[in-house]
Amino acid sequence: MLEAFSDYERVHMQFGADWLANLTSHALSEDESGIIFTARLCSGDVFALPLKLNARTRQAHALGNFYTSMYSPVFKSSQPDRLLVALLRHLACKERFTGLTLSPLDTSSPLFGQLQAALTQSGWKDIHQYPCHGNWTLELNGNSYADYLSTRPSRLQNTIIRRTRQFLKDGRGRLDLIEESAALEQSIATFTTIYKQSWKQEEPYPEFIPELLRLAARRGWLRLGLAHYDGAPIAGQVWFVSEHTAYIFKLAHGEAFTRHSPGTILTAFMMEHVITRDGVSTIDFLSGDDKYKQDWMSIRRNLAGIAACNPNTMRGCAMLASRWTKSIVKQWRTSAITNRIR
């Protein structure tokens, strides 16, 4: 089982056991618990679904939170469809979960269609998909940082050159990158200070990010960028590097220092480091369709979720009836509007 999770971690660090363990320990509510359901064959084939369960509603969701940019089941099998159907049937008939939601999933992956088909075969009802978010990435294809920068919008190139020069003038600005655990605790405290001065909402799970940074430092993933101006910390960025991919995880800067463009300066500094020093082949901006990400990245993927109700439970039937009622009302309203227009 651990071998399978290790294999998937090489595809995306959020699919690995370490990421999921930290999330389970530090980012679930009181009503939730994390568990990995597995189906096995005597041959050693295995299929695993990491889920979080709500004890009050008996609903099951993909094991993730708002920082989860992509989710995937984990399997090592020549016949995964057979194992997946058996596992989903167990969740419906034996565990009797009222509903199941798996997200965010890559819609371009064959697994997206396989999950929907397996849910149908295993007895789940009202199987539907819904949009989650976009995912912006960049493939470097062997290009240097200079080559990469030359492909970016001229506005961004000029901003990076001009603002970086102004920021570093007379030694007033400083850019640091922390990778190891030697100065980690002080760096975590510094990043937390910056975050509190930013526009971002307060973290609902305050231990999740610090523990993730400690984990990343142990694993060699961590690239924590900090910008200081006149000795004061003004911007911070959390990046991870794993298997030739750099993940841009979290950005923050103090609102009082926006005039210095610290986010742009620090992103360029980090970008040059991961391309030149780490030699990454892919850069992943994770979740979100923020307009500025298009300036830095070049490829967009659609992420969506799949949800289903369990007709073997009373709550599942109620959810199913509610969905059908809403669908009928929506169709009736659409029909009424169309008739009025005619």
Buried (B, 14 or more C-beta within 10 A) or exposed (E): EEEBBBBBBEBBBBBBBBBBBBBBEBBBEEEBBBBBBBBBBEEEBBBBBBBBBBEEEBBBBBBBBEBBBBBBBBBBBEEBBBBBBBBBBBBBEEBBBBBBBBBBBBBEEEBBEBBBEBBBBBBBBBBEBEEBBBBBBBEBEEBEBEEBBEEBEEEBBEBBEEBBEBBBEEEEBBBBBBBEBEBBEEBBEBBBBBBEBBEBEEBEBEEBBBBBBBBBBEBEBBBBBBBBBEEEBBBBBBBBBBEEBBBBBBBBBBEEBBEBBBBBBBBBBBBBBBBEEBEBBBBBBBBEEEEBBBBBBBEEBBBBBBBBBBBBBEBBBEBBEEBEEEEEEEEEEEEEEEEEEE
